[in-house]
Amino acid sequence: MGLRALVGTEGADGTYVARHVQHDGCPTMVVPALSVLVHELCSHRPERAAAVLLQSDWSRLFAVPGTGPTGHLVGVPTEGYPLQTGRIAEARAGDREWAYLFGGHRLHVYLGVFPERGPKRWEAWACWSLHELGDLSQLDLLEVQKAGYAAQWRASDYRGYMEAVREAARDSTRIQLMQAGR
């Protein structure tokens, strides 16, 4: 199925409006596509780029290299999900790994991470000025992506470890209660 993401806008008050990307939602794929969208297709106007993104959900969103300074945008529209809105600090990430939200003249990148308990939450992960998007190399984006996956794995491992500790404590309490009842 591939990595899933959200693309859209974020207001100064932390509210967001976003659409789904169903496949290949990792930074090395989506960030170059958003750079092409803003700079090549929408004349450096993030509000126009956001309007294009919010028209539909996307099966895939990527840039084909070699067709200009930053590439050529390929967006494969799809349907099936309602427009997603909310406050990013309170929203559940659900089955999405990444969120890319235009806010002012910046691209805010969020990573879906499991806390010790509860549903997956968004964690602020990267933020770039729209002017620097075209200058980001694939290596820069790969480092962000790798660090994100490492953070997700550590959080998942820690969550599993803490659940095992809680289970061991429950077992120990049960054994103590049984021994005390003798």
Disulfide bonds with the S-S distance in Angstrom:
none
